């Protein structure tokens, strides 16, 4: 029955119903994996990501009354996640991004390492380390998550033109970083 409710209906029920635990559990179950993934992406550490996920949901449930419904709940919770992770990174001052990227392919053991996927993944990991966590997050939203520019703009609370410009600059910057290695 709860699975048929929209996010907005769940939020309304959490705020108005006395016994709101089932509604909170449903909302948690819907977004726990997405929130964890974002936390993992930005923190680079499974333990921190689990802790951050819990912190995000504590924040979400305590600040739920501030959700105005101007945009989809999904965008609001992703924004809370984004801000919580950035605050964490500011406190820790370090982030290891994409440390657990492991990709094997048939050519991973090629004699020429420049032709191997493993080498390409390592180059990309090194290039991403030169970017800020916010920049990596933006690239992830666009290319890993497949979000459209207008969706990214909602999540980051910036204009679509700003998203387009940031993506363009990031592509150029990555190209500059990778160019010496890709002759």
Secondary structure, DSSP 8 states (H G I E B T S, - for coil): -GGGS-HHHHHHHHHH-SS-HHHHHHHHHHHHHHHHHHHHHHH--HHHHHHHHHHHHHHHHHSGGG---SS-HHHHHHHHHHHHHHHHHHHH----TTTT-----GGGG-SSGGGSHHHHHHHHHHHHHTS-HHHHHHHIIIIIS---HHHHHHHHTS-HHHHHHHHHHHHHHHHHHHHTT--
